[in-house]
Amino acid sequence: MSSVYERELRSVLAGEKKGVDAITRSCSEVERARALQVCQRPFLVVRAPGSGSEGTGDILALRGDMCFPIEVKSSKTDKIYLSGRTKLQYDALKTTGEKCGLLPLYAFRLKGVRGDSWTIMKVPVEGLTGKLRTLARSIPEVPLTRNGSPYLNWHEGMPLHRFLALISRSDGARSIGMADLIDESE
């Protein structure tokens, strides 16, 4: 069942207007406008081989200036406790993020919600640099229980429309002008 939501998120991150329209149907005009910004700066989004294991997440979102392994979760309840296999996935995402200098994310879709039904949370990793380090400051971390175990709380995540606006407004590779290209070739 989660593959339905993986496809939904892939469509949005790939900047497909049809996909963004589908998830923002019951959102406010401001939320819709924020989400639509991803259409101007889309990602190449691929389903990770061996999806959900060994730190790859379910999907990889790639663009010239950033890359995210994303683990997709969905539930009818607003909290998902990570244990067993899901805790191992979390640990592997953290390890991969630190080894590769990536910012692993969880995308949590709450079923039956009007408005933006997705939230984004980061797996805290050490050693991020550049844009990912700056971006990581704005995204809430996966919270911990009193015992220190990670869990997903939909209410503590960043709404997807805010995340899309945040990652779409950076200039990245498009800030290079033709004059810069001509100067480098001489």
Backbone bond lengths (Angstrom), bond angles and torsions (degrees), N, CA, C in turn:
res aa  C-N    CA-C-N  psi(-1)  N-CA   C-N-CA  omega(-1)  CA-C   N-CA-C  phi
1 M - - - 1.458 - - 1.518 111.10 -
2 S 1.316 116.92 -33.70 1.461 119.72 -177.97 1.530 111.76 -64.79
3 S 1.348 117.83 -22.81 1.465 119.52 179.20 1.528 111.22 -63.13
4 V 1.339 118.34 -27.60 1.466 121.72 175.65 1.524 108.88 -62.44
5 Y 1.322 116.14 -42.76 1.458 120.22 -178.65 1.523 111.56 -76.12
6 E 1.337 116.83 -31.38 1.470 119.38 173.31 1.527 109.59 -60.17
7 R 1.336 116.51 -46.42 1.470 120.23 179.48 1.526 110.59 -62.69
8 E 1.318 116.96 -40.46 1.463 121.09 178.92 1.535 110.16 -60.01
9 L 1.332 117.18 -48.09 1.463 120.78 -179.65 1.527 111.31 -68.70
10 R 1.335 117.67 -38.85 1.474 120.69 177.37 1.521 110.42 -58.17
11 S 1.313 116.77 -44.88 1.460 121.89 -179.73 1.533 111.27 -60.22
12 V 1.322 116.11 -42.06 1.470 120.78 -179.72 1.526 110.62 -66.64
13 L 1.336 117.24 -51.34 1.465 120.46 -177.77 1.530 112.02 -65.04
14 A 1.327 117.11 -27.30 1.468 121.01 177.38 1.529 111.42 -76.36
15 G 1.333 116.36 -2.32 1.464 120.30 176.62 1.504 113.88 76.61
16 E 1.330 117.92 22.81 1.465 121.09 178.29 1.526 108.46 -78.53
17 K 1.327 115.98 116.63 1.468 120.73 -175.92 1.518 111.40 -56.42
18 K 1.312 116.60 -39.21 1.464 121.03 179.36 1.534 111.06 -59.08
19 G 1.321 116.35 -41.08 1.464 121.43 178.97 1.515 112.29 -67.84
20 V 1.339 116.21 -43.15 1.470 120.57 179.09 1.525 109.28 -65.14
21 D 1.324 116.66 -42.78 1.477 120.01 178.43 1.529 110.73 -59.47
22 A 1.316 117.07 -40.04 1.466 121.23 -177.64 1.528 111.84 -63.43
23 I 1.330 117.63 -41.76 1.468 118.61 -177.45 1.523 113.13 -83.07
24 T 1.335 117.10 -15.16 1.471 119.22 -178.31 1.523 112.29 -106.58
25 R 1.316 116.91 10.88 1.462 121.57 -176.79 1.528 112.04 -52.24
26 S 1.338 118.46 -41.66 1.467 121.18 -177.80 1.533 111.97 -103.93
27 C 1.334 117.07 18.64 1.469 121.33 179.01 1.529 110.17 -91.34
28 S 1.318 114.96 166.67 1.467 120.36 174.76 1.527 109.14 -72.77
29 E 1.324 116.44 166.16 1.474 120.50 179.01 1.534 110.82 -62.61
30 V 1.322 117.61 -37.22 1.468 121.50 179.28 1.531 109.70 -64.42
31 E 1.327 117.00 -46.59 1.461 121.04 178.87 1.529 110.79 -61.91
32 R 1.314 116.77 -41.64 1.474 121.42 179.25 1.531 110.19 -63.05
33 A 1.331 116.83 -44.50 1.467 121.00 -179.49 1.532 110.74 -62.83
34 R 1.327 116.54 -40.44 1.466 119.76 178.23 1.520 110.89 -63.37
35 A 1.313 116.20 -45.33 1.465 120.60 -178.50 1.529 111.33 -64.50
36 L 1.323 116.89 -37.91 1.471 120.57 -178.00 1.528 113.20 -66.49
37 Q 1.331 117.62 -15.38 1.466 120.14 178.57 1.526 112.03 -59.77
38 V 1.330 117.27 -27.35 1.459 119.86 -179.53 1.534 111.41 -64.85
39 C 1.321 117.61 -21.01 1.470 120.59 178.31 1.529 111.06 -65.77
40 Q 1.333 117.04 -25.73 1.469 121.42 178.25 1.530 112.11 -82.29
41 R 1.336 117.40 -27.14 1.460 122.06 -178.53 1.529 109.49 -133.81
42 P 1.323 117.49 66.59 1.471 120.83 -175.02 1.528 113.21 -73.04
43 F 1.301 114.29 166.63 1.461 122.94 176.14 1.522 109.36 -109.51
44 L 1.317 115.89 155.60 1.452 121.53 164.33 1.520 103.40 -85.29
45 V 1.315 117.09 121.78 1.462 120.39 -175.34 1.527 108.38 -120.74
46 V 1.334 115.08 125.42 1.459 120.25 -178.88 1.516 109.88 -127.84
47 R 1.311 114.92 147.72 1.461 119.63 174.63 1.518 106.65 -75.00
48 A 1.307 115.79 130.69 1.459 120.05 -177.10 1.521 110.34 -72.34
49 P 1.351 117.18 136.44 1.456 118.97 175.78 1.526 109.33 -63.66
50 G 1.308 117.55 140.58 1.467 119.73 -177.13 1.506 110.00 64.49
51 S 1.313 115.36 36.58 1.455 123.63 -173.31 1.519 113.14 -40.96
52 G 1.325 114.78 129.87 1.448 121.42 175.51 1.515 114.81 86.38
53 S 1.328 117.91 5.29 1.456 118.90 -179.51 1.523 110.73 -130.82
54 E 1.298 114.74 161.55 1.463 122.91 173.96 1.520 114.75 54.37
55 G 1.322 118.03 33.14 1.453 121.29 171.68 1.503 116.66 79.05
56 T 1.329 117.66 8.30 1.462 118.64 -178.58 1.518 112.41 -88.19
57 G 1.322 117.44 -19.20 1.458 119.63 -173.16 1.518 109.58 75.70
58 D 1.321 116.08 -173.36 1.461 121.06 179.48 1.519 111.83 -87.67
59 I 1.339 115.95 -36.99 1.461 120.72 179.81 1.521 109.76 -136.64
60 L 1.319 115.27 154.92 1.468 122.31 173.95 1.518 107.62 -116.19
61 A 1.319 116.14 127.15 1.464 121.59 176.91 1.521 106.70 -107.81
62 L 1.348 116.32 119.15 1.462 121.82 -174.54 1.521 110.91 -122.72
63 R 1.312 114.97 137.50 1.459 121.75 173.80 1.517 106.19 -149.50
64 G 1.303 118.91 163.18 1.456 121.82 -176.04 1.516 115.01 -52.98
65 D 1.314 117.68 -30.07 1.457 120.03 -175.69 1.517 114.62 -107.00
66 M 1.333 119.13 -8.50 1.463 120.41 179.01 1.521 112.28 -161.28
67 C 1.338 113.78 158.64 1.460 121.33 -179.99 1.523 108.07 -146.73
68 F 1.334 116.17 136.49 1.456 121.40 179.97 1.520 111.34 -132.28
69 P 1.340 117.81 127.89 1.463 118.25 162.74 1.531 106.39 -81.40
70 I 1.323 117.57 132.15 1.458 121.14 -175.47 1.526 110.18 -125.81
71 E 1.307 115.55 125.63 1.465 122.60 174.21 1.527 106.86 -95.79
72 V 1.323 117.19 123.39 1.464 122.31 -176.73 1.526 109.25 -100.07
73 K 1.320 115.69 128.51 1.468 121.80 176.90 1.516 108.82 -130.10
74 S 1.331 116.19 149.00 1.462 121.05 175.95 1.517 108.37 -141.00
75 S 1.341 115.23 151.15 1.449 119.86 -178.45 1.519 110.15 -162.17
76 K 1.328 115.62 158.52 1.461 121.10 172.36 1.525 110.23 -85.59
77 T 1.335 116.55 -16.90 1.468 121.03 178.13 1.521 109.30 -104.85
78 D 1.322 116.50 156.51 1.468 120.18 -173.38 1.522 114.72 -82.97
79 K 1.327 117.86 0.57 1.464 120.79 178.42 1.525 109.67 -132.61
80 I 1.330 114.91 140.41 1.459 121.28 173.98 1.523 106.73 -128.96
81 Y 1.318 116.20 119.82 1.461 120.80 178.96 1.515 108.75 -90.43
82 L 1.332 116.28 132.17 1.460 121.87 -177.00 1.523 109.24 -93.30
83 S 1.321 116.14 120.43 1.462 120.66 177.01 1.526 107.23 -151.78
84 G 1.298 115.32 161.32 1.466 119.31 -179.88 1.513 111.76 59.53
85 R 1.339 116.11 -125.45 1.468 121.36 -177.02 1.528 112.11 -61.26
86 T 1.345 117.34 -39.78 1.474 118.87 -177.97 1.528 111.44 -69.40
87 K 1.331 117.75 -30.61 1.479 120.96 176.19 1.527 109.06 -70.97
88 L 1.324 117.20 -37.81 1.470 120.49 177.00 1.533 110.31 -64.38
89 Q 1.345 117.15 -38.63 1.471 120.85 176.27 1.521 110.04 -60.92
90 Y 1.330 116.74 -45.50 1.466 121.65 178.90 1.532 110.54 -58.18
91 D 1.326 116.39 -49.30 1.470 120.85 -179.95 1.526 111.17 -60.60
92 A 1.333 116.98 -41.10 1.464 120.93 179.64 1.532 110.81 -66.88
93 L 1.341 117.73 -38.88 1.471 120.52 176.41 1.519 110.53 -61.19
94 K 1.319 116.24 -43.56 1.470 121.40 179.35 1.533 110.54 -61.63
95 T 1.321 116.22 -47.44 1.474 121.15 179.94 1.532 110.75 -61.43
96 T 1.326 117.07 -47.04 1.459 121.21 179.97 1.530 110.66 -62.66
97 G 1.324 116.61 -43.23 1.462 120.86 178.76 1.516 111.71 -57.54
98 E 1.336 116.30 -44.70 1.466 119.91 -178.74 1.523 111.97 -71.56
99 K 1.344 117.35 -38.76 1.468 120.74 179.49 1.521 111.87 -66.78
100 C 1.330 116.21 -39.79 1.469 121.05 -171.82 1.529 113.97 -102.59
101 G 1.319 118.18 -1.97 1.464 120.31 -179.03 1.516 112.86 69.40
102 L 1.351 117.05 35.62 1.460 122.62 -178.97 1.526 110.44 -109.70
103 L 1.320 115.68 160.91 1.460 122.05 176.72 1.529 108.35 -108.11
104 P 1.352 118.15 96.97 1.462 120.28 179.00 1.535 110.76 -72.64
105 L 1.327 115.40 142.58 1.456 121.09 -177.41 1.524 110.76 -127.84
106 Y 1.326 114.50 154.56 1.455 122.08 166.87 1.513 107.07 -110.37
107 A 1.319 116.62 133.41 1.460 122.94 172.87 1.525 105.62 -112.12
108 F 1.323 116.70 116.89 1.458 122.59 -173.64 1.522 109.03 -114.36
109 R 1.332 115.51 116.86 1.467 120.73 178.70 1.516 109.05 -103.29
110 L 1.327 115.23 120.75 1.464 121.09 176.64 1.520 108.10 -92.23
111 K 1.326 115.94 121.15 1.464 120.94 -177.22 1.528 110.34 -75.15
112 G 1.326 116.09 144.61 1.455 121.65 174.66 1.516 115.09 80.48
113 V 1.332 117.82 18.00 1.469 121.78 -178.94 1.516 109.94 -104.02
114 R 1.307 117.24 136.13 1.467 121.13 173.06 1.523 107.79 -84.76
115 G 1.320 116.30 151.42 1.464 119.92 -177.56 1.519 109.38 86.75
116 D 1.309 115.95 -152.26 1.468 121.31 -178.49 1.523 108.75 -75.41
117 S 1.317 117.19 110.42 1.465 121.22 -175.63 1.529 113.17 -92.28
118 W 1.335 116.94 -0.41 1.469 122.42 -179.01 1.523 110.48 -107.37
119 T 1.344 116.60 143.31 1.460 121.17 166.63 1.525 108.42 -132.14
120 I 1.324 114.50 156.43 1.466 122.49 -176.86 1.525 108.64 -120.47
121 M 1.336 115.86 136.64 1.458 122.75 175.36 1.521 108.39 -136.15
122 K 1.306 115.64 149.02 1.473 119.12 179.42 1.516 110.56 -100.95
123 V 1.315 114.07 152.23 1.452 121.46 169.04 1.531 104.62 -88.40
124 P 1.329 118.32 123.07 1.467 118.64 -178.15 1.527 111.44 -67.17
125 V 1.331 115.80 126.09 1.466 120.95 178.69 1.532 109.29 -132.03
126 E 1.301 115.16 152.20 1.469 122.25 177.90 1.519 109.50 -93.86
127 G 1.319 116.43 152.59 1.456 121.87 170.13 1.518 116.57 85.27
128 L 1.334 118.44 15.59 1.465 118.93 176.49 1.524 109.84 -69.35
129 T 1.325 116.27 149.26 1.461 120.79 178.45 1.523 109.78 -131.69
130 G 1.311 115.97 167.34 1.459 122.37 172.88 1.511 113.91 58.73
131 K 1.339 114.81 -138.87 1.467 121.57 -176.19 1.521 113.03 -61.83
132 L 1.330 116.55 -37.53 1.460 118.83 -178.66 1.532 110.63 -63.88
133 R 1.304 116.81 -37.76 1.477 120.35 178.05 1.515 110.59 -64.32
134 T 1.326 116.29 -44.29 1.462 121.16 178.67 1.518 110.39 -64.90
135 L 1.310 117.20 -45.30 1.456 122.09 179.83 1.528 111.49 -62.86
136 A 1.327 116.74 -40.36 1.464 121.72 -177.49 1.529 111.77 -58.52
137 R 1.312 117.30 -30.03 1.474 120.51 179.70 1.526 112.26 -63.52
138 S 1.321 117.27 -26.89 1.468 121.97 -175.67 1.525 114.28 -91.57
139 I 1.320 117.59 -17.09 1.469 121.09 -175.02 1.526 109.17 -98.25
140 P 1.331 117.12 130.06 1.468 118.99 179.80 1.529 112.05 -66.81
141 E 1.333 114.98 146.46 1.463 120.95 178.22 1.516 110.67 -78.80
142 V 1.318 115.03 155.65 1.458 121.03 169.81 1.531 105.68 -58.92
143 P 1.348 117.96 123.87 1.466 119.31 -177.82 1.523 112.32 -72.20
144 L 1.327 115.24 165.30 1.460 121.92 179.26 1.525 109.71 -117.24
145 T 1.326 115.87 146.75 1.459 120.56 174.48 1.529 108.70 -73.16
146 R 1.331 116.81 176.09 1.479 120.41 177.01 1.513 111.00 -59.11
147 N 1.322 116.31 -28.61 1.474 121.13 -179.92 1.527 112.84 -85.30
148 G 1.335 117.04 -0.71 1.461 120.43 178.63 1.520 115.00 87.78
149 S 1.322 117.74 10.89 1.463 120.60 177.99 1.527 110.12 -89.51
150 P 1.332 117.47 138.20 1.469 119.43 178.65 1.526 111.20 -70.84
151 Y 1.315 115.74 145.80 1.460 121.86 173.31 1.514 107.70 -149.27
152 L 1.311 117.24 162.50 1.455 121.56 179.89 1.519 108.67 -102.74
153 N 1.311 116.20 126.03 1.459 122.29 176.28 1.520 106.26 -120.31
154 W 1.315 116.91 109.64 1.457 122.10 -175.41 1.526 111.46 -54.80
155 H 1.313 117.80 -36.50 1.472 122.17 -177.07 1.530 112.88 -71.55
156 E 1.318 117.37 -18.93 1.471 120.52 -179.13 1.527 112.95 -95.87
157 G 1.317 117.82 -4.27 1.460 120.99 179.64 1.524 111.89 -84.17
158 M 1.325 115.54 169.79 1.466 122.17 175.66 1.524 108.39 -87.97
159 P 1.333 117.92 127.73 1.467 118.74 177.46 1.539 110.62 -56.25
160 L 1.322 115.87 142.09 1.467 121.03 -176.01 1.524 111.87 -56.25
161 H 1.331 119.13 -40.99 1.462 120.07 -178.49 1.527 111.32 -61.22
162 R 1.326 117.89 -36.24 1.477 120.68 176.84 1.522 110.89 -68.94
163 F 1.344 116.57 -40.95 1.453 120.97 177.75 1.528 110.70 -61.76
164 L 1.336 116.81 -45.03 1.469 120.50 -179.92 1.522 111.54 -61.99
165 A 1.332 116.84 -41.14 1.466 119.94 177.75 1.526 110.11 -64.24
166 L 1.323 117.37 -39.78 1.459 122.39 -178.76 1.527 111.70 -64.22
167 I 1.327 117.05 -45.79 1.474 119.41 -177.38 1.520 112.56 -81.10
168 S 1.316 117.55 -13.83 1.463 120.17 -177.56 1.511 113.21 -93.77
169 R 1.317 117.80 -18.05 1.456 118.79 -175.83 1.524 113.81 -85.55
170 S 1.348 117.57 -15.50 1.460 118.50 179.20 1.524 109.71 -70.66
171 D 1.302 116.17 148.41 1.465 120.45 -175.78 1.522 112.65 -81.28
172 G 1.314 116.36 -37.15 1.462 120.00 176.05 1.510 113.87 51.67
173 A 1.321 115.90 -137.33 1.459 122.38 -175.73 1.520 112.27 -65.17
174 R 1.334 117.39 -24.03 1.464 119.21 -177.71 1.533 112.84 -75.33
175 S 1.340 117.47 -7.58 1.463 119.11 -179.73 1.528 112.19 -78.37
176 I 1.325 116.66 -8.81 1.461 120.12 178.45 1.523 108.71 -78.28
177 G 1.316 116.53 121.29 1.461 120.68 -179.37 1.511 111.81 -92.42
178 M 1.322 116.69 170.24 1.467 121.07 178.71 1.520 111.10 -61.93
179 A 1.325 117.65 -34.86 1.463 120.49 179.24 1.523 110.84 -62.03
180 D 1.333 117.55 -37.69 1.457 120.98 177.97 1.523 110.64 -64.93
181 L 1.323 117.51 -39.25 1.461 121.49 179.97 1.544 111.17 -67.30
182 I 1.331 116.15 -40.07 1.467 120.34 179.72 1.516 110.29 -67.16
183 D 1.327 118.23 -42.80 1.453 121.90 -179.82 1.525 111.51 -62.44
184 E 1.325 117.72 -38.88 1.461 120.83 -178.76 1.517 112.06 -69.36
185 S 1.323 118.35 -29.87 1.454 119.80 -176.37 1.519 113.14 -80.38
186 E 1.325 116.79 -13.89 1.471 119.07 -178.71 1.511 112.88 -86.67
